[in-house]
Amino acid sequence: MTAFDKSAALKEIPLFNGLTARERELVQERSEVAEYKKGALIYREGAAADALYCVISGRIVIYTGGDPEHRNVLEYLHRGKYFGIISLLTGDAHSVSAEALNDSLLLVISKENFGLILKKIPRLAIDLSQTLSRRLKNKDLHQKTVFESTVISVFSSYSQVGKTMYALNLALSLRQETGKRVAILDIVPRDKGYSLPLKLEIAEGFPVYDLCLPAKSAQGFKDSMRQSRFGADLACFSYDEQNPLCVRSLLEAVSTLVNDYHYLILDLPAGMDRFVYEVLNQSDIINILSSPEEVDLKRTRNLVERLKVDFGFPAAKIRAIVNEYKLSKLTHDEQVELIGQPIYATLPKIEFSGDDRLVLSHPDSEYAKAIRRIARQTGDCLVGLALGVGFAYGFCHIGVLKVIEEEHIPVDAISGSSIGAVIAGLWATGRSSEEILRITSEFKQFKYIWGFVDLTIPFLGFIKGNKLHSFLKKHFGNRTFHDVRCPLRIVASDVKHKESRVIDKGPLVDAIMASCAMPGVFLPVKFKEDMLFDGGVINPLPTEALLKMGIRKIIAVNVTPSRQDMLKEYEKIKEDLGVQKPVARRMFSLLAYLKAKFKTNILDIVFSSIEILQSEVAQKEAQLADLVIHPDTRGLHWLELHKAPEFARRGELEARKNLARIKEIVSE
């Protein structure tokens, strides 16, 4: 792997993506990339710590015990995860074994280099110590049954915002989507009652642990938990804000329970007392709920700022969530401006009554779908779909989407470049693959391609793009990125700064128009203060846009013919013409064939030139995907928009060939 590739990989590892460019350069210099074949042992339980390992690609299984029949599997780790850190920090021998479940690439930082990096980047040491202190503190109290755990606090500065319902459904959805162990801690002041036992049908006989009392033993904390038939366990705690012992007792409980649960959901009381802040400081993720009303958004903004400034909370740790149980006259952009940071998620209004376990009782409701997306992102099991460039070749995407729909493959986010941006945008706004194919029927014959041509004086391009804009406006209207059913990323290229631009805000038509503006053909698109053109020039296969969203499972559809594809097509042409003809006649026939076949013109020359460059770049971007679907487009031409059904059929065939692998990726 080249230095450039290593640099790109570092940006996608959460442990390092908050570092400056200079700090990442230090990590790059002090690390190596190692390849482990399927079944290779990375380190064995009881061995001395030698390095920190970060997963670039592949999967790692963490376990205790010996041979496969008797081992106790604790966790499966995939791209972006790191391991070996506890032993590295404590100097103790490894308490688990690590093995490559399939062919894997790991970023490896030796013990010596890791120590140097922590000295040069002390804030990295602080982040690691906060995350790992809970487990280090209680690692000897009882045998751990999970390898990695996440503590999530759910909080609001005021009551009646749906905080407890959110915490309940997040816990249930995490259990459902990840299959991992989840527990909720219902934490209230001494004089308040509990609602979660009733919601989980544990109404009688649940113990309440008073945090003002001396801390229990590890077994005592475990005995406080109650199982529910819905998959999430529950413990109830009471506290007194004035008693400093309460914070220590709760942290003891959390430090113990992280050995047994992959996710701990802390349902904290609404308010701003010192106890709550101390508990928040020990969380890996903080979810702060707000209503969409102006006064509530401003109050939440003040709370977030106080957490950042007064208590040093990192911004990446805080997720603002707006619950639209109240009607609001504010637009999404106005809400973002008032809250002072991106809104992590919006919870739709609940339109029905019944039990509060909506993700189980009403899974098709918009509220349940929103919770499910949050749970899948929190659980690191998001699936992203990247649709590449290719003009008419891009209609292969429609066939892939058909298979995804029919097989109920979850897609949590979608990205697109050029024609991939058009297809991704249509699908993200609710069109089915069948409806998208119906839209392509507007191109009934080859001559309809010229309907997009509106010539201009060729200073920056010889096609103005007004007709393409009208086509997009017809099908997208005034929809914005806030109107999509799943997160959408459109990739364009920045003329001025000579870099890729990922667009996720504003009108969809403007973003897609920019992504489709082929350089030298269409005029660049003015987007705010910048001039943008075809996203495929820099990112023909937009996998990186998904990685930057935190998506670790990526399926990419690359319809750009590879060099091998081009050579095969050339060989087929030679075979059609007959290899026994005289050389001169063969060359004449070949030129005639190409002219008739491809109707060579300036568009074809420009596209073919770009296609050669895109083919090489797409191959590199494909390395970031878990699976690349590459339909066979031989015998078809990039200008043959009227053959959309055949392109879609090719895409469907290739997707079905890879269906087993697709399902494997989704279920990992």
Buried (B, 14 or more C-beta within 10 A) or exposed (E): BEEEBBBBBBBBBBBBBBBEEEBBBBBBEBBEBBBBEEEBEBBEBEBEBBBBBBBBBBBBBBBBEEEEEEBEEBBBBBBBBBBBBBBBBEEBEBBBBBBBBBBBBBBBBBBEBBBBBBEEBEEBBEBBEBBBBBBBBBBEBBEBEBBBBBBBBBBBBBEEBBBBBBBBBBBBBBBBBBEBBBBBBBBBBBEEEBBBBEBBEBEEEBEBBEBBEEBBEBEEBBEBBBEBEBBBBBBBBBBBBEBEBBBBBBBBBBBBBBBBBBBBBBBBBBBBEEBBBBBBBBBBBBBBBBBBBBEBBBBBBEBBEBBBEEEEBEEEBBBBBBBBBEEBEBEBEBBBEBBBBEBBBBBBEBEEEEEBBBBBEBEEBBBBBBBBBBBBBBBBBBBBBBBBBBBBBBBBBBBBBBBBBEEEBBBBBBBBBBBBBBBBBBBBBEBBBEEBBEBBEBBEEBEEBEBBBBEBEEEBBBBBBEBBBEBBBEBBEEBBBBBBEBBBBBBBBBBEEEEBBBBBEBBBBBBBBBBBBBBBBBBBBEBEEBBBBBBBBBBBBBBBBBBBBBBBBBBBBBBBBBEEBBEBBEEEBBEEBEEEBEEEEBEEBBEEBBEEEEBEEEBBEBBEEBBEEBBEBBBBBBBBBBBBBBBBBEEBBBBBBBBBBBBBBBBBBBBBEBBEEBEEBBEB
